[in-house]
């Protein structure tokens, strides 16, 4: 009795009526059940192919405009270095460059001295106090820079709250506006949230038990801070200072509004050369000089410091902050005790026997809350002045009326400007969210040659002064005949917003367990379906938050719109800017109050989405 034949698996030839292919010697070739497709065998090429359209987009709307600036500065109309000779041969422009660098350094130092204690305070507090503190920092950040600087005009002008308070004390009111001190104060006020958030996001990852170990070994609070906490926070300090310096050196709004033409910086000078004197060659040369200053500062910073908080690390740097956030079970406290020699027993006994003084933390909390209240105060001043019954801006309001609101909402020019800004901001936010998310996935998941160079290209718009990009886009749009069109704003704002989306979404992607997505693929889901079913719900709050931030950035923009809007259209910030330059009445306060209200609504929406995501994760 013979055994039944063992059935062969489908695909091996027996069940299909086909035999396996054989070699010339009659030996069967080995068969593969699943031959990988080209993108499975070469995943790096797939990620690079997906990233290529993004690289082409940045090459056209970022690299090419920078090249246009260089060419414009050299060929006006023939090749010549006269524009650069004019800059470096004239003491006036050398002083202008020095004043710009000096003021930017002072702003970076000022924001660091004020922002570091506040960031450390935010790391220390918990619960509702932390929520209120973060709200007081975020609200100015989500409020138009134009609105915030305009608020200082109301606060510091003659007849304003500060002037009235000084006069009530019996003193003569000094000139509080249109001087270098006011410009410095306004720039520190505007950029302080950037410093605080950059510091806070890194400092909250520092393991506080290391400081506790130092205190347990007998170190004083000051010594524990200087020897343990401060060195661990230095990457955040260097990154935040560099970020603030880069933003400050290209500042345009604050020197123009609060300086009143009496404080010279490169930004307002470029605007005057390009838009008023129409000296495009010289304005381009000033833009190139400004860009070179920023490039030199970045190279020096990357070479000397660890600026990992900006996504750029010094070669060979040790990520001390990242190492300090090891899980609890991996931290050996005995190892922490061996970090320094054991002090004499009497010193240890004294350290533990000293009662903890509450005056230090109390002063720290009072200082932090006072500064955050000052950040919020100008917003209250703007809202109050929008209801004044007088024909000029006044705070406290001289009577109460809604006439200025009726005037603004009945003016077609304001409505058209608001609609244009909303349309451009919405389109650019969607484009930035989509492009930035795709880019982040490619850079986080992909491994291909040149990945680090492509990453630097993507985040480069974040570290190039805005006014330099505005000048380059102006020349590009003239060639493409896009000046003043809706797409000119969309492309410009997308290039500026994608770096933020990439940074935010990349951070979220690194926290997602990719094994869950692979499990979905093993169970039969396609890679795309697995991504949208598993990973996308986890990173969706970060994508939405980055998209809303992109919307606020585009809706708030003045500098780019000043150059690319042309003479026929005006966005809401540009119309506000023109109104501030030529006339100041309560209509500006009304528009600013509406602007702040929109920001608050979006901020609440982000907070609710993040809270919902946290509850789902829990």
HELIX and SHEET records of a PDB file:
HELIX    1   1 UNK A   38  UNK A   41  1                                   4    
HELIX    2   2 UNK A   43  UNK A   58  1                                  16    
HELIX    3   3 UNK A   59  UNK A   63  3                                   5    
HELIX    4   4 UNK A   64  UNK A   74  1                                  11    
HELIX    5   5 UNK A   82  UNK A   89  1                                   8    
HELIX    6   6 UNK A   91  UNK A  124  1                                  34    
HELIX    7   7 UNK A  127  UNK A  141  1                                  15    
HELIX    8   8 UNK A  145  UNK A  156  1                                  12    
HELIX    9   9 UNK A  161  UNK A  168  1                                   8    
HELIX   10  10 UNK A  180  UNK A  203  1                                  24    
HELIX   11  11 UNK A  208  UNK A  216  1                                   9    
HELIX   12  12 UNK A  221  UNK A  224  1                                   4    
HELIX   13  13 UNK A  225  UNK A  229  3                                   5    
HELIX   14  14 UNK A  230  UNK A  249  1                                  20    
HELIX   15  15 UNK A  253  UNK A  259  1                                   7    
HELIX   16  16 UNK A  266  UNK A  271  1                                   6    
HELIX   17  17 UNK A  272  UNK A  276  3                                   5    
HELIX   18  18 UNK A  280  UNK A  304  1                                  25    
HELIX   19  19 UNK A  308  UNK A  310  5                                   3    
HELIX   20  20 UNK A  320  UNK A  323  1                                   4    
HELIX   21  21 UNK A  328  UNK A  330  5                                   3    
HELIX   22  22 UNK A  333  UNK A  337  1                                   5    
HELIX   23  23 UNK A  345  UNK A  353  1                                   9    
HELIX   24  24 UNK A  359  UNK A  385  1                                  27    
HELIX   25  25 UNK A  403  UNK A  409  1                                   7    
HELIX   26  26 UNK A  412  UNK A  445  1                                  34    
HELIX   27  27 UNK A  451  UNK A  463  1                                  13    
HELIX   28  28 UNK A  466  UNK A  480  1                                  15    
HELIX   29  29 UNK A  486  UNK A  510  1                                  25    
HELIX   30  30 UNK A  514  UNK A  522  1                                   9    
HELIX   31  31 UNK A  527  UNK A  530  1                                   4    
HELIX   32  32 UNK A  531  UNK A  535  3                                   5    
HELIX   33  33 UNK A  536  UNK A  556  1                                  21    
HELIX   34  34 UNK A  559  UNK A  564  1                                   6    
HELIX   35  35 UNK A  572  UNK A  582  1                                  11    
HELIX   36  36 UNK A  586  UNK A  617  1                                  32    
END                                                                             
